[in-house]
Amino acid sequence: MMKQRSILSVSGSIVFTLALFGIAAGSTAAAAEIKLLCAVALQPAMDVLIPDFENTSGHKVTVAYGNAGAIADRFKQGEAADLVINAAPLMEQLGAQGKVIAGDHITIAKVGVSAFVRKGAANPDMSSADAFKRSILAAKSIIYPDPAGGGASGIYMASLLERLGIAAEMRSKTKLSPSAKVLYASVASGDVEIGFNQISEVLAQPTVEFAGALPSAIQNYTNFAPGIVTTSNQTEAARALVTFLTSRAAKAVLQAKGFE
């Protein structure tokens, strides 16, 4: 109940903030339809933020989600969009290619990687890098998104095991998930002991239990940046959405959903 009240309070403050900025319903010359391609890690926050933006601006936003690599590929292959929000390095590539308007290196939010377990199961020790290493070596199995799919957390976890020098030991106990559904179901059912994914996505999953962020010494953050598509006919509306997503009130929602 307290969490619900907190979200409602934050949502109300967004409306107030937008009113101060003059982004109220009817203040724009004409309502626009914006197509947004967005990294799926942001979805838990976007599910709250987009309806507020639509209600206060009069614009309509259609959102298509996917992991970072998939979103980049879909856009490069010609999927229509007015605005893309994705991992910052991928957005920099699109900017260099002239596919999105080069901005001021705006960051919408950043998110780290966390562990999760079956509800009621013991949490792994995440107090330090050494404790983390001991915990996963002792685990019967772990799972994270298949790096081949282009997801930031899967790519990082594979590199982390290599960096810790335990990739070979963990190979027989490591499962690579082809989808979010398989990722969480495997841990929720007890088939896999520990799962890993970005914090925002784990916190949004009611079927598993958040077990803590990776220790700071081995944490990895993904920064998400926006880019207005150069061929878009809705440049001003897309810019209004970016302004909204970087407002103080929007940041409060992002923080409540596990972002920094």
Protein Blocks (a to p, Z undefined) as FASTA:
>chain_A
ZZmmmmmmmmmmmmmmmmmnopaghkambdcdddddddfklmmmmmmmmmmmmmmnopac
ddddddfklmmmmmmnopacfbdcddfklmmmmmmnopaccdehiafbdcdddddddehi
acddfkbmklmmmmmmmpmbdcdddfknopaklmmmmmmmmmnopmmmmmmmpccdfbfk
lmmmmmmnomambdcddfklmmmpmkbccebjadfklgccddddddddfkbcklmmmmmm
mmmmmmmklmmmmmmnopZZ
